[in-house]
Amino acid sequence: MPAEFAAKVNPLTASAISDGKAEYEASCTTCHGDKADGNGRNSSITPKPSNLLQSVKEVSDAYLYWRISEGGRFAPFNSRMPGFKGELSEENIWQVISYLRSLK
């Protein structure tokens, strides 16, 4: 992860979860699925989208912010994940992270 992202901390509270859910549904479900398990409607993606239920247990908020912001269309990921920094505000990205952290 680039140093510019390493110190990022989610500044939002639990109230951001509902807004994050709405943003996730609008921006992420096609690939990552309604349940964030990587089984979205676009099942032909290679490599398969991440199972975010598992990923959020293994990575920091700073890492999630970086990947949502910058995407994964570069080595070592080489995925079809677009970067959302031009589409989502910083607050929207943190809301999505808050929502992902709330999933069981």
N, C-alpha and C positions, 0 to 999 in steps of 0.2 A: 504494500500500500504506500502511495506517495506520502511524504512527510507532511504536506499541506493538509492532509485529511486525518492524520494519526491522532491529533489532539481534540478532534471534534467530539462534543458531548451533546446529547439531545437536551435542548432547553425546555421542552414542552412537558406538560403534566398529563396525567391520565385522561383529562378532558379532550385531548387531541385524538383519542382512539376512534371516535365516531367519524370525525373528519377524515382520518386516515383510512378508515374502511371505505368511505365513499371514493376517495382518490384511488385506492387500490382497485376497487371494482371498475373504475373508469380507465385505469392505465395498465393494469397488471394481469387481470383475469384471463385475457385471451391466451396468454402463454403459461402463466403459473397456476391458473385454475381458480375456481371459486373457493376452494379449500386451501389454497396456497401450497398444494402438494406436487406441483409441476405437471399436472394433468389438465392443461387448458384446452380450449377448443381448437387451437392451432397445434395439433398433435404431430405434425410433420417436421417440426423444428429439430435440427441436428446441430450441435448436441442438444439433448432434451433439456428443457428449462429446469432450473434448480427446484428441489423440494424445499420451499422456504420454511416449512414447519421444522425441518431438520437444521437447515442453515442457520436460523436465528439462534439456535442453541450453541453454535460453534464459533460465532464471530462477534466482534464488538459492534456497537452502534456506529462507530467511526468507519468501520469497514463497510457496513450496509450503506451508509451515506455515500461513500466513495463509489460503490458499485451501482447504486441507483443513479447517482449523478453522472458518472462517466460511462456506464454500461459495461459491455464485455467484448466489444469488437476489436480486441487487440490481444496479443500474446500475454500471458499464457492461456487466456480463456477462449479466445477465438469463437465466441458464441454470437448469436444474433441479437443479444440484448442491447437495445439502444440506450444511449445516455439520455437522461431526462432533465439535465441541467438547463436546457433551453425551453423546456415545456413546464416543468414544475418549479415553484419557488422553493427556497431553502426551507421555509415553514412547511410546505406541502410534503417535501421529502421526509422531514422529521415526523410529520403526521403518519405517513405510511409506515415508518419504522416503529412508531408507537403502536400502531395497529398490529403489525407483524409480531411484536413482542407480546401482545395480548393473546395471541392464538395458542391454543393448547393442542 
